[in-house]
């Protein structure tokens, strides 16, 4: 029973951060030269994602390292959709009860 509660908590954490990432992506401002996001909000989202990935999979996991590598926390620009897809990828495996 405890495992189900833990898996539910993990699923909720992923869902909440996916929703936050989608909110950040909706606020990307693009002009003819570049795309920008609110750096404070996007950085906070990125750190929260890394924290959850670390707690669920560990820093040595492929999921954590890929997100960390792609989301160089100073280079957000218009890539938020890409970062969101990388973060969301492992959530299906976690939510179905499969663990690394």
MMTF fields as JSON, N, C-alpha, C and O atoms, coordinates in Angstrom:
{
  "mmtfVersion": "1.0.0",
  "mmtfProducer": "UNKNOWN",
  "numBonds": 399,
  "numAtoms": 400,
  "numGroups": 100,
  "numChains": 1,
  "numModels": 1,
  "chainsPerModel": [1],
  "groupsPerChain": [100],
  "chainIdList": ["A"],
  "bondAtomList": [4, 2, 8, 6, 12, 10, 16, 14, 20, 18, 24, 22, 28, 26, 32, 30, 36, 34, 40, 38, 44, 42, 48, 46, 52, 50, 56, 54, 60, 58, 64, 62, 68, 66, 72, 70, 76, 74, 80, 78, 84, 82, 88, 86, 92, 90, 96, 94, 100, 98, 104, 102, 108, 106, 112, 110, 116, 114, 120, 118, 124, 122, 128, 126, 132, 130, 136, 134, 140, 138, 144, 142, 148, 146, 152, 150, 156, 154, 160, 158, 164, 162, 168, 166, 172, 170, 176, 174, 180, 178, 184, 182, 188, 186, 192, 190, 196, 194, 200, 198, 204, 202, 208, 206, 212, 210, 216, 214, 220, 218, 224, 222, 228, 226, 232, 230, 236, 234, 240, 238, 244, 242, 248, 246, 252, 250, 256, 254, 260, 258, 264, 262, 268, 266, 272, 270, 276, 274, 280, 278, 284, 282, 288, 286, 292, 290, 296, 294, 300, 298, 304, 302, 308, 306, 312, 310, 316, 314, 320, 318, 324, 322, 328, 326, 332, 330, 336, 334, 340, 338, 344, 342, 348, 346, 352, 350, 356, 354, 360, 358, 364, 362, 368, 366, 372, 370, 376, 374, 380, 378, 384, 382, 388, 386, 392, 390, 396, 394],
  "bondOrderList": [1, 1, 1, 1, 1, 1, 1, 1, 1, 1, 1, 1, 1, 1, 1, 1, 1, 1, 1, 1, 1, 1, 1, 1, 1, 1, 1, 1, 1, 1, 1, 1, 1, 1, 1, 1, 1, 1, 1, 1, 1, 1, 1, 1, 1, 1, 1, 1, 1, 1, 1, 1, 1, 1, 1, 1, 1, 1, 1, 1, 1, 1, 1, 1, 1, 1, 1, 1, 1, 1, 1, 1, 1, 1, 1, 1, 1, 1, 1, 1, 1, 1, 1, 1, 1, 1, 1, 1, 1, 1, 1, 1, 1, 1, 1, 1, 1, 1, 1],
  "groupList": [{"groupName": "UNK", "atomNameList": ["N", "CA", "C", "O"], "elementList": ["N", "C", "C", "O"], "formalChargeList": [0, 0, 0, 0], "bondAtomList": [1, 0, 2, 1, 3, 2], "bondOrderList": [1, 1, 2], "singleLetterCode": "X", "chemCompType": "L-PEPTIDE LINKING"}],
  "groupTypeList": [0, 0, 0, 0, 0, 0, 0, 0, 0, 0, 0, 0, 0, 0, 0, 0, 0, 0, 0, 0, 0, 0, 0, 0, 0, 0, 0, 0, 0, 0, 0, 0, 0, 0, 0, 0, 0, 0, 0, 0, 0, 0, 0, 0, 0, 0, 0, 0, 0, 0, 0, 0, 0, 0, 0, 0, 0, 0, 0, 0, 0, 0, 0, 0, 0, 0, 0, 0, 0, 0, 0, 0, 0, 0, 0, 0, 0, 0, 0, 0, 0, 0, 0, 0, 0, 0, 0, 0, 0, 0, 0, 0, 0, 0, 0, 0, 0, 0, 0, 0],
  "groupIdList": [1, 2, 3, 4, 5, 6, 7, 8, 9, 10, 11, 12, 13, 14, 15, 16, 17, 18, 19, 20, 21, 22, 23, 24, 25, 26, 27, 28, 29, 30, 31, 32, 33, 34, 35, 36, 37, 38, 39, 40, 41, 42, 43, 44, 45, 46, 47, 48, 49, 50, 51, 52, 53, 54, 55, 56, 57, 58, 59, 60, 61, 62, 63, 64, 65, 66, 67, 68, 69, 70, 71, 72, 73, 74, 75, 76, 77, 78, 79, 80, 81, 82, 83, 84, 85, 86, 87, 88, 89, 90, 91, 92, 93, 94, 95, 96, 97, 98, 99, 100],
  "secStructList": [7, 2, 2, 2, 2, 2, 2, 2, 2, 2, 2, 2, 2, 2, 2, 2, 2, 2, 2, 2, 2, 2, 2, 2, 2, 2, 6, 7, 3, 3, 7, 1, 1, 7, 3, 3, 7, 7, 2, 2, 2, 2, 2, 2, 2, 2, 2, 2, 2, 2, 2, 2, 2, 2, 2, 2, 2, 7, 6, 6, 1, 2, 2, 2, 2, 2, 2, 2, 2, 2, 6, 7, 6, 6, 7, 7, 6, 6, 6, 2, 2, 2, 2, 2, 2, 2, 2, 2, 2, 6, 2, 2, 2, 2, 2, 6, 6, 7, 7, 7],
  "xCoordList": [0.815, 0.0, 0.858, 0.523, 1.965, 2.865, 3.447, 3.594, 3.781, 4.333, 3.363, 3.777, 2.083, 1.076, 1.025, 0.929, 1.088, 1.07, 2.308, 2.216, 3.448, 4.686, 4.619, 4.972, 4.168, 4.037, 3.064, 3.291, 1.989, 1.021, 1.667, 1.437, 2.46, 3.14, 4.13, 4.242, 4.837, 5.782, 5.024, 5.423, 3.932, 3.124, 2.602, 2.603, 2.162, 1.681, 2.795, 2.57, 4.003, 5.146, 5.461, 5.694, 5.469, 5.702, 4.595, 4.867, 3.34, 2.211, 2.275, 2.043, 2.585, 2.668, 3.784, 3.594, 4.94, 6.056, 5.829, 6.297, 5.137, 4.792, 3.852, 4.012, 2.874, 1.951, 2.704, 2.452, 3.612, 4.404, 5.244, 5.346, 5.847, 6.636, 5.783, 6.226, 4.56, 3.652, 3.285, 3.156, 3.117, 2.845, 4.025, 3.836, 5.234, 6.431, 6.494, 6.79, 6.213, 6.274, 5.255, 5.521, 4.101, 3.076, 3.503, 2.94, 4.476, 4.899, 6.221, 6.861, 6.628, 7.82, 7.502, 6.476, 8.378, 8.203, 9.221, 10.419, 8.727, 9.578, 9.516, 8.444, 10.694, 10.739, 11.498, 11.759, 11.847, 12.494, 13.923, 14.506, 14.485, 15.869, 16.021, 16.964, 15.113, 15.298, 13.997, 12.977, 14.069, 12.969, 13.462, 14.601, 12.619, 13.002, 11.891, 10.712, 12.304, 11.369, 11.716, 12.8, 10.803, 11.074, 12.154, 11.892, 13.348, 14.492, 14.31, 14.73, 13.697, 13.495, 12.544, 12.84, 11.413, 10.426, 10.978, 10.818, 11.62, 12.139, 13.287, 13.395, 14.133, 15.232, 14.696, 15.177, 13.704, 13.089, 12.464, 12.598, 11.779, 11.192, 12.282, 12.136, 13.371, 14.454, 15.078, 15.352, 15.301, 15.879, 14.909, 15.326, 13.629, 12.619, 12.577, 12.457, 12.677, 12.703, 13.926, 13.816, 15.084, 16.301, 16.175, 16.621, 15.573, 15.398, 14.528, 14.865, 13.411, 12.532, 13.221, 13.15, 13.884, 14.595, 15.665, 15.861, 16.352, 17.371, 16.742, 17.251, 15.638, 14.994, 14.426, 14.459, 13.905, 13.273, 14.291, 14.222, 15.234, 16.144, 17.606, 18.321, 18.085, 19.456, 20.175, 19.781, 21.207, 21.984, 22.734, 23.106, 22.954, 23.684, 22.778, 23.267, 21.487, 20.558, 20.635, 21.013, 20.27, 20.215, 19.219, 19.466, 18.096, 17.058, 17.588, 17.42, 18.227, 18.76, 19.843, 19.806, 20.803, 21.934, 21.489, 22.017, 20.536, 20.054, 19.383, 19.648, 18.508, 17.825, 18.845, 18.8, 19.751, 20.767, 21.628, 21.931, 22.012, 22.845, 22.09, 22.629, 20.87, 20.096, 19.638, 19.488, 19.42, 18.869, 19.971, 19.843, 21.015, 22.049, 21.297, 20.805, 21.212, 20.258, 20.395, 19.637, 21.316, 21.394, 20.985, 20.941, 20.684, 20.457, 19.037, 18.849, 18.039, 16.659, 16.127, 15.728, 16.11, 15.597, 14.267, 13.399, 14.093, 12.835, 12.807, 11.903, 13.768, 13.858, 13.033, 13.176, 12.184, 11.429, 10.582, 10.424, 10.037, 9.247, 10.118, 9.673, 11.354, 12.284, 12.618, 12.635, 12.883, 13.199, 12.016, 12.189, 10.82, 9.609, 9.446, 9.094, 9.694, 9.548, 10.594, 10.299, 11.812, 12.854, 12.461, 12.605, 11.961, 11.556, 10.39, 10.389, 9.411, 8.198, 8.432, 7.654, 9.465, 9.688, 9.694, 9.034, 10.4, 10.418, 9.165, 8.996, 8.299, 7.143, 6.224, 5.612, 6.107, 5.284, 5.785, 4.991, 7.082, 7.644, 7.455, 7.133, 7.656, 7.518, 6.069, 5.776, 5.176, 3.756, 3.17, 2.189, 3.737, 3.201, 3.852, 3.616, 4.667, 5.235, 6.588, 7.151, 7.129, 8.445, 9.506, 9.386, 10.524, 11.597, 12.923, 13.086, 13.865, 15.176, 15.91, 17.023],
  "yCoordList": [-1.192, 0.0, 1.256, 2.242, 1.22, 2.368, 2.671, 3.837, 1.628, 1.818, 2.567, 3.424, 2.254, 2.938, 4.41, 5.269, 4.713, 6.103, 6.848, 8.008, 6.202, 6.823, 7.059, 8.138, 6.06, 6.218, 7.341, 8.09, 7.461, 8.534, 9.892, 10.84, 9.991, 11.244, 11.616, 12.787, 10.641, 10.875, 11.34, 12.305, 10.655, 11.033, 12.457, 13.223, 12.814, 14.168, 15.198, 16.287, 14.845, 15.751, 16.002, 17.141, 14.932, 15.097, 15.926, 16.831, 15.615, 16.342, 17.831, 18.677, 18.139, 19.543, 20.271, 21.398, 19.631, 20.281, 20.341, 21.277, 19.385, 19.46, 20.638, 21.389, 20.797, 21.928, 23.257, 24.19, 23.342, 24.563, 24.831, 25.974, 23.782, 23.935, 24.416, 25.238, 23.905, 24.36, 25.828, 26.573, 26.248, 27.658, 28.536, 29.604, 28.088, 28.831, 28.934, 29.998, 27.818, 27.798, 28.75, 29.346, 28.898, 29.802, 31.266, 32.112, 31.567, 32.953, 33.278, 34.282, 32.429, 32.718, 33.905, 33.918, 34.892, 36.053, 35.957, 35.804, 36.049, 35.903, 37.168, 37.713, 37.619, 38.708, 38.188, 36.989, 39.047, 38.585, 38.082, 37.466, 38.338, 37.938, 36.801, 36.016, 36.705, 35.707, 35.422, 36.077, 34.424, 34.086, 34.224, 33.869, 34.734, 34.879, 34.358, 34.37, 33.905, 33.481, 34.232, 34.805, 34.229, 34.799, 33.93, 32.786, 34.463, 33.663, 33.17, 32.057, 33.964, 33.538, 32.344, 31.345, 32.451, 31.366, 30.116, 29.008, 30.289, 29.13, 28.465, 27.239, 29.244, 28.664, 27.903, 26.815, 28.474, 27.793, 26.467, 25.446, 26.496, 25.274, 24.241, 23.068, 24.676, 23.75, 23.105, 21.904, 23.898, 23.358, 22.384, 21.344, 22.714, 21.809, 20.486, 19.417, 20.564, 19.345, 18.493, 17.279, 19.133, 18.399, 17.748, 16.619, 18.459, 17.915, 16.659, 15.655, 16.716, 15.546, 14.395, 13.249, 14.694, 13.634, 12.991, 11.776, 13.795, 13.263, 12.359, 11.274, 12.811, 12.011, 10.702, 9.681, 10.73, 9.536, 8.6, 7.385, 9.16, 8.327, 8.375, 7.401, 9.431, 9.718, 10.585, 10.641, 11.24, 12.105, 11.308, 11.859, 10.056, 9.23, 8.68, 8.096, 8.851, 8.282, 9.033, 10.203, 8.335, 8.952, 10.107, 11.137, 9.927, 10.969, 12.265, 13.336, 12.167, 13.357, 14.01, 15.214, 13.202, 13.765, 14.404, 15.45, 13.809, 14.388, 15.738, 16.702, 15.802, 17.062, 18.109, 19.254, 17.723, 18.657, 19.195, 20.387, 18.315, 18.72, 19.665, 20.693, 19.329, 20.114, 21.45, 22.427, 21.49, 22.684, 23.472, 23.822, 23.747, 24.615, 25.837, 26.654, 25.955, 26.863, 28.325, 29.156, 28.668, 30.042, 30.197, 31.319, 29.107, 29.144, 28.723, 27.781, 29.392, 28.978, 29.33, 28.436, 30.581, 30.996, 30.354, 30.25, 29.926, 29.337, 27.831, 27.205, 27.214, 25.765, 25.143, 23.951, 25.908, 25.393, 24.18, 23.272, 24.142, 22.976, 21.728, 20.645, 21.866, 20.747, 20.282, 19.081, 21.227, 20.87, 20.157, 19.19, 20.645, 20.046, 18.609, 17.73, 18.362, 17.0, 16.063, 14.898, 16.56, 15.735, 15.399, 14.258, 16.409, 16.163, 15.18, 14.285, 15.338, 14.521, 13.078, 12.198, 12.814, 11.476, 10.36, 9.344, 10.5, 9.375, 9.259, 8.255, 10.231, 10.192, 9.016, 8.488, 8.593, 7.443, 6.175, 5.405, 5.947, 4.769, 4.831, 3.826, 6.004, 6.144, 5.977, 5.308, 6.585, 6.545, 5.156, 4.836, 4.336, 2.971, 2.007, 0.8, 2.536, 1.697, 1.111, 0.384, 1.392, 0.882, 1.816, 3.034, 1.268, 2.078, 1.624, 0.459, 2.553, 2.187, 1.186, 0.78],
  "zCoordList": [0.0, 0.0, 0.0, -0.656, 0.734, 0.797, -0.577, -0.942, -1.348, -2.69, -3.589, -4.369, -3.488, -4.295, -3.917, -4.793, -2.624, -2.166, -2.644, -3.045, -2.607, -3.075, -4.574, -5.05, -5.321, -6.773, -7.117, -8.067, -6.355, -6.577, -6.316, -7.067, -5.276, -4.94, -6.045, -6.409, -6.569, -7.668, -8.904, -9.557, -9.223, -10.388, -10.234, -11.197, -9.043, -8.792, -8.957, -9.486, -8.499, -8.656, -10.122, -10.528, -10.919, -12.353, -12.994, -13.783, -12.65, -13.243, -12.912, -13.776, -11.673, -11.258, -12.009, -12.467, -12.133, -12.829, -14.337, -14.985, -14.9, -16.322, -16.551, -17.513, -15.664, -15.782, -15.652, -16.415, -14.706, -14.54, -15.783, -16.23, -16.344, -17.57, -18.734, -19.536, -18.826, -19.88, -19.682, -20.654, -18.428, -18.128, -18.539, -19.122, -18.237, -18.638, -20.158, -20.702, -20.844, -22.313, -22.932, -23.976, -22.304, -22.825, -22.747, -23.442, -21.922, -21.731, -22.43, -22.117, -23.372, -24.17, -25.074, -25.754, -25.077, -25.946, -27.074, -26.839, -28.287, -29.46, -30.3, -30.562, -30.715, -31.685, -32.902, -32.997, -33.807, -35.042, -34.818, -35.71, -33.644, -33.396, -32.386, -32.482, -31.427, -30.376, -29.639, -29.85, -28.77, -27.874, -26.446, -26.141, -25.577, -24.182, -23.278, -23.632, -22.111, -21.077, -19.805, -19.688, -18.864, -17.549, -16.907, -16.538, -16.776, -16.323, -14.905, -14.587, -14.041, -12.661, -12.595, -11.939, -13.269, -13.266, -13.942, -13.43, -15.076, -15.803, -15.047, -15.05, -14.409, -13.625, -12.422, -12.104, -11.755, -10.617, -11.072, -10.397, -12.227, -12.764, -13.055, -12.712, -13.685, -14.021, -12.79, -12.784, -11.755, -10.521, -9.858, -9.35, -9.861, -9.289, -10.055, -9.455, -11.379, -12.194, -11.857, -11.685, -11.765, -11.423, -10.049, -9.848, -9.112, -7.767, -7.791, -7.164, -8.514, -8.592, -9.317, -8.873, -10.423, -11.149, -10.271, -10.319, -9.476, -8.569, -7.506, -7.224, -6.923, -5.872, -6.41, -5.724, -7.635, -8.192, -8.835, -8.65, -9.587, -10.377, -9.939, -10.177, -9.325, -8.902, -9.941, -11.106, -9.502, -10.403, -11.464, -12.5, -11.226, -12.194, -13.285, -14.252, -13.151, -14.131, -15.461, -15.516, -16.511, -17.834, -17.86, -18.487, -17.177, -17.169, -16.573, -17.156, -15.417, -14.752, -15.607, -15.862, -16.044, -16.803, -18.1, -18.476, -18.794, -20.061, -19.827, -20.545, -18.814, -18.524, -18.077, -18.527, -17.203, -16.71, -17.852, -17.904, -18.753, -19.893, -20.825, -21.237, -21.153, -22.105, -21.533, -22.267, -20.239, -19.615, -18.932, -17.759, -19.623, -19.063, -18.532, -19.311, -17.228, -16.595, -16.985, -16.483, -17.847, -18.317, -19.765, -20.27, -20.448, -21.897, -22.24, -23.009, -21.692, -21.89, -23.262, -24.008, -23.61, -24.909, -25.242, -24.376, -26.465, -26.901, -26.8, -27.353, -26.111, -26.04, -24.927, -24.655, -24.285, -23.146, -23.523, -22.707, -24.729, -25.151, -25.213, -24.833, -25.687, -25.729, -24.313, -24.042, -23.412, -22.03, -21.383, -20.641, -21.67, -21.113, -21.599, -20.812, -22.866, -23.387, -22.788, -22.523, -22.571, -21.947, -20.515, -20.075, -19.785, -18.397, -18.324, -17.479, -19.19, -19.126, -19.565, -19.194, -20.332, -20.889, -19.85, -20.066, -18.744, -17.801, -16.946, -16.254, -16.967, -16.076, -16.357, -15.428, -17.598, -17.927, -17.262, -16.721, -17.292, -16.657, -15.145, -14.512, -14.577, -13.13, -12.702, -11.712, -13.449, -13.073, -13.209, -12.538, -14.048, -14.201, -13.22, -13.277, -12.328, -11.288, -11.629, -10.811, -12.786, -13.149, -12.619, -12.745, -12.039, -11.481, -12.075, -12.439, -12.17, -12.728, -11.86, -12.193]
}
